[in-house]
Amino acid sequence: WENYAEVMGDYRFWASMKVTLIYLAFALPLQIVLGFGIAFLINAEWRGRNTIRALFIIPMVVAPVVAGGIWRMILDPLWGIVNYFLGLVGLGPMDWFGDPNLAMTAIIIIDTWRWTPFVVLIATAALLSLPRDVFEAAEIDGANWWSMLWSITLPLLVPIIAATFVVRWLGAVKMFDIALAATYGGPGGATNVINLFIYEEAFRSLRFAESAAMAVIVLVLTMVLTGIFLYGTRKLEQRH
């Protein structure tokens, strides 16, 4: 209990929790919206869509540490291709990993690049499994694309969206390797997510007892928030 009391009074622990919540608040909705939006686009009938689907798998098979290293080169303030193009339009260069405000943006970009394809694959499979007769009946009744999206497609996709969110939520809470490879928690702790902080406390500061207490706290909070979200989703499904 002394370990838990010490952790709860450690401002660095709460600072890392705040960083993690900021990352989750922006990365998860962005990945869900982009993933389902892209799935809607590639689900339409057009030539080459199967090739595009296959290309979307590439970021998922790249190791997180490798992804972090690749994006460090892409976003390099001196030689990165992103700053090169920003310079052409008079917006660069930007210190993506040295500016505390941009470092978290860079982490979110990298994580979104890597995990949005996962959402796209799930959303595409869900769209293909929707009953076609419901949409055909709506078309006969004169419903347009927008009304079918809001009144039929999205309500039918609520369980899939909820399941996808939970899967990505549980994966995002464990985010560690991209922050380690890209920024190592810097600058000034701006990207020091909770798992990276626990790692540093355990294996660099050798505070194993306190780190174990932190891990238990994170586990409990994750379980509670997941339960609340699933309960709210179930109520939403019953309403529809």
Buried (B, 14 or more C-beta within 10 A) or exposed (E): EEBBEBBEEBEEBEBBBEBBEBBBEBBBEBBBEBBBEBBBEBBEEEEEBEEEBEEBEEBBEBEBEEBBBBBBEBBBBEEBEBBEEBEEEEEBBBBBBEBEEBBBBBBBBBBBBBBBBBBBBBBBEBBEEBEEEEBEEBEEEEBEEEEBEEEBBEEBBBBBBBBBBBBBBEEBBEBBBBBBBBBBBBBEBBBBBBBBBBBBBBEEEEBEBBBBBBBEBBEEEBEEEBEEBBEEBEEEEEEE
